[in-house]
Amino acid sequence: MSTINMSLSASTEQPLPHLPIHQSNDKQTFRHTITYTANLLSRFPRPTSTYKESTMAPSYPSTHPTDAPMSGDGDDARAPHVVLLSSPGMGHVVPVAELARRLHAEHGFTATVFTYASSDSAAQRAVLASLPPAVGSASLPEVPLDDLVAAIETLLSVEAQRAVPALTALLADIGKASNLVAFVADLFGADTLPAARAAGVPAYLFFPSNLLMLSLMLHLPRLDAEIEGEFRDLPEPVRLPGCVAVPGADILGPLQDRSSDAYRWMLHHGERYRDADGILVNTFDAIEPGAAAVLRRQEPWRPPVYPVGPVIRRPDDGEDGTGCIEWLDAQPDRSVLFVSFGSGGALPAAQMDELARGLELSGQRFLWVVRSPTDCGADPGANYYDGSKSKDYPLQFLPFGFLERTKEVGLVVPSWAPQVRVLGHRATRAMVTHCGWNSVMESVMHGVPMIAWPLYAEQRENAVMLHEETKIALRPKVRGAQGLILGEDIAEVVNDMMNGKEGEAARMNVVKLQEAARSGLAPSGISHETLMELVSKWKNT
């Protein structure tokens, strides 16, 4: 089958068309930086009006102070300081926070992690509170979003734009009180990069997904110009330089309707990515060797790309209130299937029933994190901002008698489990995952193969890569009406993973990637050296 190929040769990327649209010695001085910034936050008044103009180019409102105080400590007034900005959602906050932790622990930086007022949650506060004293955190002043009824991508993008005035003032303030050397925003923060320019510091992006997704975003302006109709209707797959071919129907969810605001925002971001001084990516060369070979090359039309992953959260060694670890302790080695759809994913009620039926039919041991089902085909990412919220007790939606019938082999927990600890447990053999990239990186780092069950965003692309290119995931058949995965097919893929040759091959492949990931993060490893190259540049700014 021929493909839509984004390169004229196997070895050369083509430029995009231009389209408009710590440690140190003085803790007191670092405290002054934090206090100074907190004082500035308090000077923003409350908003008194809402927006009427276009969300693609809004004017900026006044803002009001956050209730979350700055926190942090450090040892040296002249230690290099970096400010990081995370988009809302735990899938963004966790890798940004862990990147800040690594910059401090391995390279002696102090840091401030900014989040948005809309994303405040108990889970987020816990992540930020776990950071070392030299990494401070605060919420940007609130901006009004009540004029918007929009997709997640639009909400994230508009909030970033409207926060620019406050962020510009904050970066200028931090620059006066510390040795500010760089600003790093995540993938929805391209419109905040001018705030760093105004402060006179380099402006970078941190991409918490993979090189396949980044390549799509960088090439999106050209794809937009060349492709007629919708991605889902393309007769041929899309092939980006060095990447696995992706069927059009599996391309990033927000791009599936070219008339939508979400599509226009993603196109806008793809154009603005070229404004960054560089792009850090939460991936590593061995899992995407072709894409890494292409994107590591310097090209005049795009910023340098720095694969620095895996950047994953650290396990919480505190008391486990879910009972998961105690239950796993009683199970045989490599005998349990972990089922989790990430911090924001949920299934429709009919699919939840089929999953329960499939797990029961398989007879395998399982640990299932259950969330309340989506209603009437609602967005499966409805829990995006705070996955800990649930309108009802999730276990009540399970089929009648399921818990009793499976109590000897299964544990079902509501809403949340200590995922990193579960993946690292000797009893865990495999994971059913939504293919969110944080979960993928955590699985790989613990040598756990996957059953790919994508829900939204870029997860369908990830599933294609994991199944067809890296071969560390199996995929269930989809034979039911409206994409329903039937219980019999779930049981089949579960048994293949737990006992079959395909499952064992996936496990062997992921163990090889686990070794490559760990060696890449070690001193002299490729991911470690890539980050070292970048921080050396920052320190010499």
N, C-alpha and C positions, 0 to 999 in steps of 0.2 A: 504493500500500500504506500502510495506517495504521501508526503506530509507537507504541511505548511512549514517551511524552513526559514528560520530567521537569520541564517548566515549564508554568505555567498560561497564560502568554503568551510571545510571542517575546522580550520585553524584561526579564522579571523572574524571578530565581531564587527558589525557595521554601526556607524554613528547614527544616533537618533535625529530626526528632523527637528529643527527649532520650531516649537509651537508656543504661542503666547499663553497665555492664560495667567601606717605613718608613725609614721612614728617620728617624733622630734622632741623639742625641749620646752615648749611654752604652752601649756594647756590654756592659760588665761586668755591668750591672744585669739585662739580658735573660738573660745566662748564669746569673745567680742564680736567675731564674725557672725555667729549665730544670733546673738542678741541684737546686733545692728540690723540684720535681715528681718528678724521678728518685729522690730520696731517699725520698719518700713511697711510690713504687711498690715500693721494696725492702722496705717494712715489712709487706707482705701475705703471710701464711703460705700454705703449700700446702693445697689442699683435701684433706680426709680422708674425705669421705662423698659419696654420690650422692643425687640427688633421688628421692623416692617420691611427692611430692604432684603435683597437677595442674600442667601446664605453662602453664595460663592465668593462674595466680596463685601462682607459686612463692615460697617464702621464699628468702633469699639465702645462699649459702655463703661461706665464706672463700675467698680467692684467692691465687695465687702470682705472684711477679714475672715480668715478661716478660724475655726475653733481648735484646730490641731496645732500645738506649739512646735516650734523648731526644737530639735534635740540634737546633741552632738558634743563631741569633745575632740581634742587633738593635742599634739605635742609640739608643734613648730609653726610659727607664724609664716615661715617661708616654705613649708612643705607644699608641693604642688596640689592645687585644689581643683576638682572637677565638679561641675553641676550636671546632674542627669535628670531628665524629665520623662516620666512614664505616662502613657495613655491610660485611661480607665480600664479596669479588668484585671483579674489576678494573673491571667496569662501574659500581661505586659509588666505588671508591677514586680512579680517574682524575678524574672530574668534581669530587669533593670537593677533591682536591689542587689542581686547576687553579683552582677558586674561591678557595682560600687564596692561590694565587700572584697572582691578579688583585687581591684585596683588598690585598695588600702593594704590588704594582707600581703600581696606579692610585690607591690611597687611603691609602697610608702605614701600613697596619696591620702589626703583628706577629701571628703566629698559631701555634697548635699543632694539628696534625692527629693525632687518635687513631684507631687501628684496633683490631680485635679479634685476640686471639691465634690464633683458628682460621684467619685469612686470611693468615697469613704465607707469603710465597713470594718467590722471586727476582725475579719480575716486579714485585711490589708494592714490594719494597725498592728496586728501580731507579727506580720512579716517585717515591717519597718522597725518595730521594737527589738527585733532579734539582731539588728545590725550593730556592729561595734561602735563604741563611743565616738570614734573619729569620723563616722558617717552619720551626718544629721539628716533629718527629714522634715518636710512640711508640706501642707496643702496650699496650692495657689488660691488666691481669692476667688470666690464664687463669681461666675458670670451667668446671666440669665439664659436659659434654654427653653423657657416655657412657650416661646413662639414657634417651636419646632415639633412637628409630628413626623418623625423620619426614621430611616433605618439606622442601625448602629454606626455604620461607616460615616454617615452624615453627621450624627451627633458628636462623634469623636473629633471629626474634622472641624466642625464649627466651634466647638469648645476650645480647641487649640488656637484657632484664629482670634477668638475673642479674648483669650488670655494673654495675647502678645504684649499689650501695654504694661500690664503688671509685671510680666516676666522680664521685659526690657529694663524696667526700673530696678527689679531685684538683682539682675545680673550686674548692672552698673554698681549697685550697692555692695554686692559680694566682692566685686573686683577691687573696691577700695579697701576692704577689710581683710583680704586674703590674697594669696598668690594664685589667682584664678588663671588656669592655663587652657581649659577646654570646656565646651558645652556639648552634651550628648542628648539628643531627643530620640524617641523610638519612632516606629514607622509611620504613625499618624502625626508626627510633629514637624514635618518639613516646613510648614508655614511659620514655625517659631524660630527658624535659623537666623532670620534678620535680627532678632534680639541679641544673639551672640555677636553678630557683626557690629552692632551698635556698642557693645561692651569691649570690642577690640580683641576678641578671642576666637580661635578656630571653632567651627560649627560642624558637628558630626552627627550621623544617624546611627542608631543601634537597631538592627533588624532582628527581632526575636524569632523569626521563622528561618527558612532555609534558602539556599542559593537558587533553587528552582523558582521559588516565589519572588525572590529579588530580581532574577532575570526577567520574569514575566513583567514586573513593574517597570523595569528599565526599558523594556522593548514595547510596552503598551502603547505609547504614542504612535509607533510605526504600525503595530497591529491594528490600531483604531483607524489609521488611514488606509490600510490595505485590504482589510476584511470587510466584506459586505454581509449584512444580516447578523444574526446572533451566533455566538460561539457554539451554543448547544446544537445548532443546525449544521455545523461544518461537516462535510463528508469525510474529511481527513483530519488526523490529529495535528496538533500544534507542536512543533519541535523548536526549542530554543537552544542556542549554542551550548553544547556539552551536556544537555539535559535529556532526560527520558521524554519520549513523545507522549503527549497528554491529549486524550480525546477532548473535543470541544466541550462536551457536556460535563467534563470533570474540571474544567478551568474554574478558577476562583469564583465563588458564589456571587459576589456583588457585580461581577462582569457579565452575568448571564442576561441582563436586561439593559441594553444600551441606551434606552430612553430614561433610565432612572437617575435620580440624584446620586445614589451610591456609586453608579458607574462613573459619572462625571467627576466625582470626588477622587476615585481611585486613579483615573486618568490624570487629574490635576496633581496628585501626589507623585505619580510616575514622572511627570515633567519636572517637578520641584526637587526630586532626589538629586538631580544634576547640580543643584546649588550647594550640596554638602561638600566639605573638605575631605570626607571619607565616610565609608559605611562599614561598621562592625557588624558581623553576622554570627548568630548563635548556631553555628554548625562546624563541622570539621572535614578536612579534605577526604578522608577515607570513605565517608558515607556518600559523598557527591564528588567523586574524583574528576569526572569530565567537566562539570560546572566549575569546580575549584580551579582546574587548569586554565579555563577560559577567563574566569573573573579575577584571578590573581594577576593576570597580565595588565599592565598599565595601558589605558586607552584614553585618547584626548577628549572623547565625548562624554565620559562618565567619571565619577570620583573613584579613587582607589578603593578596593574591597578587601576587608580584613576578616577572614574566618577565624574566630577566637574561641569557638565552643569545644565541647558542650559547656554552657553556663546553666547549671541546674541548682535548685535549692538544696540546702543541707538538711539531713534528717533531723527531726526533733526528737531528742533522746529523753524528753520528759515523759511523764505518765500518760499512757494511752487510755483515754476515756471511752474509746469506741469498743474495746475488747478485741480488736483485730489481731494484735500481736500475741495476746494470750492464746487466742484460738489457733493462730498459725503455729505457735510453739508446739501444739498437740498434734500437728499433721505431719505425715511423712515428707521426706525431702522431695522437692520438685514434683509435688502432687496437686497443687492448687492453681486454678484459673482465677486471676484477678479481673473483675469486670468493673470498669469505671469509664465514664464519659467526660471526664475533666471537670474543671471548676464551674462551668456554665452549661454543660450539655444535658439534655433530657430527651426522652423518647415519647412519641404519642402513646396513648393508652393501649391501642391494639398491638403496637410493636412491643410494648412492655410485656403484654400477655404472652406473645410469641417467644420472647427472650426467656421468660420464666419457664415456658413449656420446653424450650430447647435445652436449657440447662438441666431440667429434670430428666428429660429423655436421654441425655448424654451419660448420666450416672457419675459424672466427674465431680471431684471436690471443687467448690467455688467460693469466692468471697466477692459479693456484689454490693457496690455502692449505689443505692436506689434514690432517685429523685422523683418528685411528683411529676406525672406526665404532662406534656404540653397539651393545651386545649384546642380541639377542633383544628388541627393542622397549624397551630401557632409556631412561631419561629423557634427552632430547637435551641437557639442561643438566647432564649428569653431571660436566662439567669446570668447573663454576661457580666453585669456590673457587680453582682454579689451572689456567687453560687451557693453561699450558706443559707440564703433565704429560701423558704418553701412555704407556699400558702397552706399546705396541709401536711399531715404526717404521711410521708411517702409510702410506708409499708402497707397502708390500708388499700392501696391500689393494686397490690399483688393478687393473683388468682386465688380464689378461696381454697384453703387447705395447703397451699404451696409451702408455706413455712414449716408446717407440721410434717409434710411428706419428705422434705429435704433436710430436716434438721440434723441428720446423721452425717451429711456430707457437705452442707453449705452453711455459710453465715451471711446474713443480709444486714447491712447497716444503713441507716438513713443519712443521706446528703453528703457525708464527708468521711474520708478515711485518711490515715497518715501514709500517703501514697509512696513516698520515697522509702520509708521503712518497710512497707509491704513489698515493694519491688526488690529490696535488698534482702529479704528474708529467705532463708534456705528452703522453705516449703513452697515458694512461689515458682511456678514453671513458666507461665505465659500470662498474657494480658489481653483482654478485649478492650480496645481503645478507640476513641473518636478520631485519633490521628492528629490531635493538637501537637504542635512541635515540642512544647515543653515536656509533654508525656512521652513523646518519642525519644527525646534525648535522655530522659530519666530511665526509660526502659533499656536503651542501648548501654548506658553507663552501668547497668546492673545485669547485663547479659540476658535479658528477658525478651523472647520473641513475642510477636503480636498477632492478634486477629484484628484486621482493619475494618472499622465500622464508622466511616466518616459521616459527619452531621452537617457542618456549615463552614463558612469562610473558605480557607485554602485546604481544608482537610481532605477533599476528594483528590486534589493534586498530590498531596502527601501519600495517600493510600496507593495511588498508581506507582509512585516512586518506590515505596516500601515493598510492594508486592512484585513489581515487574523488574525493577533495577537492582535494588539491594537484596531482595529476596529474604527479608527478615520478617515478613508478615504473610499470613494467609487471608483470603477474603471469602466470605460466605456467598453462596448463590443468592440472587435476588429474583424470585419467581412469583411473588405475590402481587396483587393489584396495588398500584400506586407506590411501588417500591418496597412493599412489605417483605421482610425476610422471615420466612416460615420457620416454625419450631424444628421441623425435621432437618432443614438445611443448617440451622444453628447447631443442632446436635452433631451433624456430620462434620462440620468444620472444627468444632470443639474436640471431637475424638481424633480427627486428623492431627490437630495440634498437639494433643496430649499424648497420643500413642502411635501416630502414624509416621511414615517416612518423611513426608513433607514437613511435618512439625519438627522432626529431629534435624532436618536440613536447615530449617529456619533458625533453630537454636544454635547450630554450629556456626552459621553465618553471623549471627548477632554476637556470639562470643568473640569472633575475630574482630568485629567492629568495636566491641568493648575494649579489647586490648589496644586497638589503634587509638581510640578516644583517650584512654588513660595515658598512653605513652605520649600523645600529643600535648597533654596538659602538663606533663612532667618537665622539669628544667631541661632545656635544649630540645624539647618537643616542638612540633611545628605550630600548634596553636599558642603555646607559651611564647615562642619566639616572635610570632606575629603580633601578639599584644605588646611584647617588649619593644618591638620596632616602633609601634605607635606611641607608647608612653614615653619613649626616649625623645621622640619628636615633640611631644607636649612639654616635656621638662626643659627642652631647649628653645621653647617658644619665646 
